[in-house]
Amino acid sequence: MGKFKTKRVNYKKALDRLKEAAEEFNNTTSDVVRDGLIQRFEFTYELSWKTAKEYLEDVGITDKNSPKAVIKEIYAQKLIDNEENWLLMLNDRNMTSHVYKEEMAEEIAERIVRKYIQEFELLLEKLQ
């Protein structure tokens, strides 16, 4: 299996685990569940842009090395429809790594459930 296919398989597995966490999050007010959702978002996000980068490299676009550059290129290639959501997702991913506040964690968790999972699913479909 090639590098891209391996990453895509791992991305799908991470997304499936994120969806499981989102289901739990919708059924509880537990901080532990919320924090687990955010952690699963972090690794799903990392796999999403790295899988997209691998796809771009397979089609000959080899100069996109940062998450933001990859997002801009996959938007230009019509692999994602909403660049704004992806840039917000990048910002949220960076926030979860550097700062932890309860209110911010709750807001990010809500965006994961309301917006980001759908964005991840749409990208995965286009990468099939």
CNS distance restraints for C-alpha pairs under 8 A (distance, minus, plus):
assign (resid   1 and name CA) (resid   5 and name CA) 6.19 0.50 0.50
assign (resid   1 and name CA) (resid   6 and name CA) 6.28 0.50 0.50
assign (resid   2 and name CA) (resid   6 and name CA) 6.16 0.50 0.50
assign (resid   3 and name CA) (resid   7 and name CA) 6.19 0.50 0.50
assign (resid   3 and name CA) (resid  54 and name CA) 7.29 0.50 0.50
assign (resid   4 and name CA) (resid   8 and name CA) 6.07 0.50 0.50
assign (resid   4 and name CA) (resid  51 and name CA) 6.35 0.50 0.50
assign (resid   4 and name CA) (resid  54 and name CA) 5.35 0.50 0.50
assign (resid   4 and name CA) (resid  55 and name CA) 6.03 0.50 0.50
assign (resid   4 and name CA) (resid  58 and name CA) 7.69 0.50 0.50
assign (resid   5 and name CA) (resid   9 and name CA) 6.17 0.50 0.50
assign (resid   6 and name CA) (resid  10 and name CA) 6.29 0.50 0.50
assign (resid   7 and name CA) (resid  11 and name CA) 5.95 0.50 0.50
assign (resid   7 and name CA) (resid  47 and name CA) 7.12 0.50 0.50
assign (resid   7 and name CA) (resid  50 and name CA) 7.70 0.50 0.50
assign (resid   7 and name CA) (resid  51 and name CA) 5.40 0.50 0.50
assign (resid   7 and name CA) (resid  54 and name CA) 7.93 0.50 0.50
assign (resid   8 and name CA) (resid  12 and name CA) 6.16 0.50 0.50
assign (resid   8 and name CA) (resid  51 and name CA) 5.93 0.50 0.50
assign (resid   8 and name CA) (resid 124 and name CA) 7.62 0.50 0.50
assign (resid   8 and name CA) (resid 127 and name CA) 7.64 0.50 0.50
assign (resid   9 and name CA) (resid  13 and name CA) 6.33 0.50 0.50
assign (resid  10 and name CA) (resid  14 and name CA) 6.16 0.50 0.50
assign (resid  10 and name CA) (resid  47 and name CA) 7.45 0.50 0.50
assign (resid  11 and name CA) (resid  15 and name CA) 6.10 0.50 0.50
assign (resid  11 and name CA) (resid  44 and name CA) 6.42 0.50 0.50
assign (resid  11 and name CA) (resid  47 and name CA) 5.37 0.50 0.50
assign (resid  11 and name CA) (resid  48 and name CA) 6.20 0.50 0.50
assign (resid  11 and name CA) (resid  51 and name CA) 7.18 0.50 0.50
assign (resid  11 and name CA) (resid 124 and name CA) 7.96 0.50 0.50
assign (resid  12 and name CA) (resid  16 and name CA) 6.13 0.50 0.50
assign (resid  12 and name CA) (resid 124 and name CA) 7.18 0.50 0.50
assign (resid  13 and name CA) (resid  17 and name CA) 6.31 0.50 0.50
assign (resid  14 and name CA) (resid  18 and name CA) 6.15 0.50 0.50
assign (resid  14 and name CA) (resid  40 and name CA) 7.22 0.50 0.50
assign (resid  14 and name CA) (resid  43 and name CA) 7.15 0.50 0.50
assign (resid  14 and name CA) (resid  44 and name CA) 5.28 0.50 0.50
assign (resid  14 and name CA) (resid  47 and name CA) 7.84 0.50 0.50
assign (resid  15 and name CA) (resid  19 and name CA) 6.17 0.50 0.50
assign (resid  15 and name CA) (resid  44 and name CA) 5.90 0.50 0.50
assign (resid  15 and name CA) (resid 117 and name CA) 7.59 0.50 0.50
assign (resid  15 and name CA) (resid 120 and name CA) 7.27 0.50 0.50
assign (resid  15 and name CA) (resid 121 and name CA) 7.74 0.50 0.50
assign (resid  16 and name CA) (resid  20 and name CA) 6.38 0.50 0.50
assign (resid  17 and name CA) (resid  21 and name CA) 6.35 0.50 0.50
assign (resid  17 and name CA) (resid  40 and name CA) 7.11 0.50 0.50
assign (resid  18 and name CA) (resid  22 and name CA) 6.17 0.50 0.50
assign (resid  18 and name CA) (resid  37 and name CA) 6.46 0.50 0.50
assign (resid  18 and name CA) (resid  40 and name CA) 5.38 0.50 0.50
assign (resid  18 and name CA) (resid  41 and name CA) 6.27 0.50 0.50
assign (resid  18 and name CA) (resid  44 and name CA) 7.25 0.50 0.50
assign (resid  18 and name CA) (resid 117 and name CA) 7.80 0.50 0.50
assign (resid  19 and name CA) (resid  23 and name CA) 6.23 0.50 0.50
assign (resid  19 and name CA) (resid 117 and name CA) 7.20 0.50 0.50
assign (resid  20 and name CA) (resid  24 and name CA) 6.48 0.50 0.50
assign (resid  21 and name CA) (resid  25 and name CA) 6.06 0.50 0.50
assign (resid  21 and name CA) (resid  33 and name CA) 7.14 0.50 0.50
assign (resid  21 and name CA) (resid  36 and name CA) 6.94 0.50 0.50
assign (resid  21 and name CA) (resid  37 and name CA) 5.17 0.50 0.50
assign (resid  21 and name CA) (resid  40 and name CA) 7.62 0.50 0.50
assign (resid  22 and name CA) (resid  26 and name CA) 6.16 0.50 0.50
assign (resid  22 and name CA) (resid  37 and name CA) 6.29 0.50 0.50
assign (resid  22 and name CA) (resid 112 and name CA) 7.94 0.50 0.50
assign (resid  22 and name CA) (resid 113 and name CA) 6.00 0.50 0.50
assign (resid  23 and name CA) (resid  27 and name CA) 6.62 0.50 0.50
assign (resid  24 and name CA) (resid  28 and name CA) 6.45 0.50 0.50
assign (resid  24 and name CA) (resid  33 and name CA) 6.88 0.50 0.50
assign (resid  25 and name CA) (resid  29 and name CA) 6.99 0.50 0.50
assign (resid  25 and name CA) (resid  30 and name CA) 7.61 0.50 0.50
assign (resid  25 and name CA) (resid  33 and name CA) 5.88 0.50 0.50
assign (resid  25 and name CA) (resid  34 and name CA) 5.97 0.50 0.50
assign (resid  25 and name CA) (resid  37 and name CA) 7.18 0.50 0.50
assign (resid  28 and name CA) (resid  33 and name CA) 7.65 0.50 0.50
assign (resid  29 and name CA) (resid  33 and name CA) 7.74 0.50 0.50
assign (resid  29 and name CA) (resid  34 and name CA) 7.70 0.50 0.50
assign (resid  30 and name CA) (resid  34 and name CA) 6.37 0.50 0.50
assign (resid  31 and name CA) (resid  35 and name CA) 5.97 0.50 0.50
assign (resid  32 and name CA) (resid  36 and name CA) 6.11 0.50 0.50
assign (resid  33 and name CA) (resid  37 and name CA) 6.15 0.50 0.50
assign (resid  34 and name CA) (resid  38 and name CA) 6.34 0.50 0.50
assign (resid  34 and name CA) (resid 105 and name CA) 7.80 0.50 0.50
assign (resid  34 and name CA) (resid 106 and name CA) 7.46 0.50 0.50
assign (resid  34 and name CA) (resid 109 and name CA) 6.53 0.50 0.50
assign (resid  35 and name CA) (resid  39 and name CA) 6.20 0.50 0.50
assign (resid  35 and name CA) (resid 105 and name CA) 7.64 0.50 0.50
assign (resid  36 and name CA) (resid  40 and name CA) 6.15 0.50 0.50
assign (resid  37 and name CA) (resid  41 and name CA) 6.13 0.50 0.50
assign (resid  37 and name CA) (resid 109 and name CA) 6.91 0.50 0.50
assign (resid  38 and name CA) (resid  42 and name CA) 6.25 0.50 0.50
assign (resid  38 and name CA) (resid  96 and name CA) 7.72 0.50 0.50
assign (resid  38 and name CA) (resid 105 and name CA) 7.69 0.50 0.50
assign (resid  38 and name CA) (resid 108 and name CA) 7.58 0.50 0.50
assign (resid  38 and name CA) (resid 109 and name CA) 6.24 0.50 0.50
assign (resid  38 and name CA) (resid 112 and name CA) 7.89 0.50 0.50
assign (resid  39 and name CA) (resid  43 and name CA) 6.69 0.50 0.50
assign (resid  40 and name CA) (resid  44 and name CA) 6.05 0.50 0.50
assign (resid  41 and name CA) (resid  45 and name CA) 5.84 0.50 0.50
assign (resid  41 and name CA) (resid  93 and name CA) 7.98 0.50 0.50
assign (resid  41 and name CA) (resid 112 and name CA) 7.21 0.50 0.50
assign (resid  42 and name CA) (resid  46 and name CA) 6.30 0.50 0.50
assign (resid  42 and name CA) (resid  93 and name CA) 6.12 0.50 0.50
assign (resid  42 and name CA) (resid  96 and name CA) 7.86 0.50 0.50
assign (resid  43 and name CA) (resid  47 and name CA) 6.19 0.50 0.50
assign (resid  44 and name CA) (resid  48 and name CA) 6.03 0.50 0.50
assign (resid  45 and name CA) (resid  49 and name CA) 6.52 0.50 0.50
assign (resid  45 and name CA) (resid  93 and name CA) 7.46 0.50 0.50
assign (resid  46 and name CA) (resid  50 and name CA) 6.20 0.50 0.50
assign (resid  47 and name CA) (resid  51 and name CA) 5.74 0.50 0.50
assign (resid  48 and name CA) (resid  52 and name CA) 6.18 0.50 0.50
assign (resid  48 and name CA) (resid 120 and name CA) 7.09 0.50 0.50
assign (resid  48 and name CA) (resid 123 and name CA) 7.96 0.50 0.50
assign (resid  49 and name CA) (resid  53 and name CA) 6.01 0.50 0.50
assign (resid  49 and name CA) (resid  67 and name CA) 6.02 0.50 0.50
assign (resid  49 and name CA) (resid  70 and name CA) 6.64 0.50 0.50
assign (resid  49 and name CA) (resid  71 and name CA) 7.24 0.50 0.50
assign (resid  50 and name CA) (resid  54 and name CA) 6.20 0.50 0.50
assign (resid  50 and name CA) (resid  67 and name CA) 7.86 0.50 0.50
assign (resid  51 and name CA) (resid  55 and name CA) 6.26 0.50 0.50
assign (resid  52 and name CA) (resid  56 and name CA) 6.20 0.50 0.50
assign (resid  52 and name CA) (resid  70 and name CA) 7.09 0.50 0.50
assign (resid  52 and name CA) (resid  74 and name CA) 7.23 0.50 0.50
assign (resid  52 and name CA) (resid 127 and name CA) 7.75 0.50 0.50
assign (resid  53 and name CA) (resid  57 and name CA) 6.21 0.50 0.50
assign (resid  53 and name CA) (resid  64 and name CA) 6.98 0.50 0.50
assign (resid  53 and name CA) (resid  65 and name CA) 7.44 0.50 0.50
assign (resid  53 and name CA) (resid  70 and name CA) 6.07 0.50 0.50
assign (resid  54 and name CA) (resid  58 and name CA) 6.25 0.50 0.50
assign (resid  55 and name CA) (resid  59 and name CA) 6.52 0.50 0.50
assign (resid  55 and name CA) (resid 127 and name CA) 7.60 0.50 0.50
assign (resid  56 and name CA) (resid  60 and name CA) 6.34 0.50 0.50
assign (resid  56 and name CA) (resid  61 and name CA) 5.04 0.50 0.50
assign (resid  56 and name CA) (resid  62 and name CA) 6.78 0.50 0.50
assign (resid  56 and name CA) (resid  74 and name CA) 7.93 0.50 0.50
assign (resid  57 and name CA) (resid  61 and name CA) 4.86 0.50 0.50
assign (resid  57 and name CA) (resid  62 and name CA) 4.84 0.50 0.50
assign (resid  64 and name CA) (resid  69 and name CA) 5.36 0.50 0.50
assign (resid  64 and name CA) (resid  70 and name CA) 5.47 0.50 0.50
assign (resid  64 and name CA) (resid  73 and name CA) 7.68 0.50 0.50
assign (resid  65 and name CA) (resid  69 and name CA) 6.59 0.50 0.50
assign (resid  65 and name CA) (resid  70 and name CA) 6.83 0.50 0.50
assign (resid  66 and name CA) (resid  70 and name CA) 6.18 0.50 0.50
assign (resid  67 and name CA) (resid  71 and name CA) 6.10 0.50 0.50
assign (resid  67 and name CA) (resid  90 and name CA) 7.47 0.50 0.50
assign (resid  68 and name CA) (resid  72 and name CA) 6.21 0.50 0.50
assign (resid  68 and name CA) (resid  87 and name CA) 7.19 0.50 0.50
assign (resid  68 and name CA) (resid  90 and name CA) 7.53 0.50 0.50
assign (resid  69 and name CA) (resid  73 and name CA) 6.21 0.50 0.50
assign (resid  70 and name CA) (resid  74 and name CA) 6.04 0.50 0.50
assign (resid  71 and name CA) (resid  75 and name CA) 6.11 0.50 0.50
assign (resid  71 and name CA) (resid  83 and name CA) 7.01 0.50 0.50
assign (resid  71 and name CA) (resid  86 and name CA) 6.83 0.50 0.50
assign (resid  71 and name CA) (resid  87 and name CA) 7.43 0.50 0.50
assign (resid  72 and name CA) (resid  76 and name CA) 6.26 0.50 0.50
assign (resid  72 and name CA) (resid  83 and name CA) 7.08 0.50 0.50
assign (resid  73 and name CA) (resid  77 and name CA) 6.07 0.50 0.50
assign (resid  74 and name CA) (resid  78 and name CA) 6.05 0.50 0.50
assign (resid  74 and name CA) (resid  79 and name CA) 5.13 0.50 0.50
assign (resid  74 and name CA) (resid  80 and name CA) 6.18 0.50 0.50
assign (resid  75 and name CA) (resid  79 and name CA) 5.85 0.50 0.50
assign (resid  75 and name CA) (resid  80 and name CA) 5.12 0.50 0.50
assign (resid  75 and name CA) (resid  81 and name CA) 6.48 0.50 0.50
assign (resid  75 and name CA) (resid  82 and name CA) 7.46 0.50 0.50
assign (resid  75 and name CA) (resid  83 and name CA) 6.05 0.50 0.50
assign (resid  79 and name CA) (resid 123 and name CA) 6.04 0.50 0.50
assign (resid  79 and name CA) (resid 126 and name CA) 5.82 0.50 0.50
assign (resid  79 and name CA) (resid 127 and name CA) 7.60 0.50 0.50
assign (resid  80 and name CA) (resid 119 and name CA) 7.54 0.50 0.50
assign (resid  80 and name CA) (resid 122 and name CA) 7.00 0.50 0.50
assign (resid  80 and name CA) (resid 123 and name CA) 5.91 0.50 0.50
assign (resid  82 and name CA) (resid  86 and name CA) 6.69 0.50 0.50
assign (resid  82 and name CA) (resid 119 and name CA) 7.97 0.50 0.50
assign (resid  83 and name CA) (resid  87 and name CA) 6.19 0.50 0.50
assign (resid  84 and name CA) (resid  88 and name CA) 6.15 0.50 0.50
assign (resid  85 and name CA) (resid  89 and name CA) 6.00 0.50 0.50
assign (resid  85 and name CA) (resid 115 and name CA) 7.55 0.50 0.50
assign (resid  85 and name CA) (resid 116 and name CA) 7.49 0.50 0.50
assign (resid  85 and name CA) (resid 119 and name CA) 7.82 0.50 0.50
assign (resid  86 and name CA) (resid  90 and name CA) 6.18 0.50 0.50
assign (resid  86 and name CA) (resid 116 and name CA) 7.99 0.50 0.50
assign (resid  86 and name CA) (resid 119 and name CA) 7.73 0.50 0.50
assign (resid  87 and name CA) (resid  91 and name CA) 6.29 0.50 0.50
assign (resid  88 and name CA) (resid  92 and name CA) 6.13 0.50 0.50
assign (resid  89 and name CA) (resid  93 and name CA) 6.03 0.50 0.50
assign (resid  89 and name CA) (resid 116 and name CA) 7.09 0.50 0.50
assign (resid  90 and name CA) (resid  94 and name CA) 6.24 0.50 0.50
assign (resid  91 and name CA) (resid  95 and name CA) 6.18 0.50 0.50
assign (resid  92 and name CA) (resid  96 and name CA) 6.19 0.50 0.50
assign (resid  92 and name CA) (resid 108 and name CA) 6.60 0.50 0.50
assign (resid  93 and name CA) (resid  97 and name CA) 6.59 0.50 0.50
assign (resid  94 and name CA) (resid  98 and name CA) 6.53 0.50 0.50
assign (resid  95 and name CA) (resid  99 and name CA) 5.64 0.50 0.50
assign (resid  95 and name CA) (resid 100 and name CA) 7.70 0.50 0.50
assign (resid  96 and name CA) (resid 100 and name CA) 6.45 0.50 0.50
assign (resid  96 and name CA) (resid 105 and name CA) 7.63 0.50 0.50
assign (resid 100 and name CA) (resid 104 and name CA) 7.28 0.50 0.50
assign (resid 100 and name CA) (resid 105 and name CA) 6.99 0.50 0.50
assign (resid 101 and name CA) (resid 105 and name CA) 6.06 0.50 0.50
assign (resid 102 and name CA) (resid 106 and name CA) 6.26 0.50 0.50
assign (resid 103 and name CA) (resid 107 and name CA) 6.35 0.50 0.50
assign (resid 104 and name CA) (resid 108 and name CA) 6.14 0.50 0.50
assign (resid 105 and name CA) (resid 109 and name CA) 6.05 0.50 0.50
assign (resid 106 and name CA) (resid 110 and name CA) 6.25 0.50 0.50
assign (resid 107 and name CA) (resid 111 and name CA) 6.36 0.50 0.50
assign (resid 108 and name CA) (resid 112 and name CA) 6.15 0.50 0.50
assign (resid 109 and name CA) (resid 113 and name CA) 6.42 0.50 0.50
assign (resid 110 and name CA) (resid 114 and name CA) 5.98 0.50 0.50
assign (resid 111 and name CA) (resid 115 and name CA) 5.31 0.50 0.50
assign (resid 111 and name CA) (resid 116 and name CA) 6.29 0.50 0.50
assign (resid 112 and name CA) (resid 116 and name CA) 4.60 0.50 0.50
assign (resid 112 and name CA) (resid 117 and name CA) 5.97 0.50 0.50
assign (resid 113 and name CA) (resid 117 and name CA) 6.12 0.50 0.50
assign (resid 114 and name CA) (resid 118 and name CA) 7.70 0.50 0.50
assign (resid 115 and name CA) (resid 119 and name CA) 6.48 0.50 0.50
assign (resid 116 and name CA) (resid 120 and name CA) 6.14 0.50 0.50
assign (resid 117 and name CA) (resid 121 and name CA) 6.17 0.50 0.50
assign (resid 118 and name CA) (resid 122 and name CA) 6.21 0.50 0.50
assign (resid 119 and name CA) (resid 123 and name CA) 6.31 0.50 0.50
assign (resid 120 and name CA) (resid 124 and name CA) 6.21 0.50 0.50
assign (resid 121 and name CA) (resid 125 and name CA) 6.24 0.50 0.50
assign (resid 122 and name CA) (resid 126 and name CA) 6.42 0.50 0.50
assign (resid 123 and name CA) (resid 127 and name CA) 6.24 0.50 0.50
assign (resid 124 and name CA) (resid 128 and name CA) 6.47 0.50 0.50
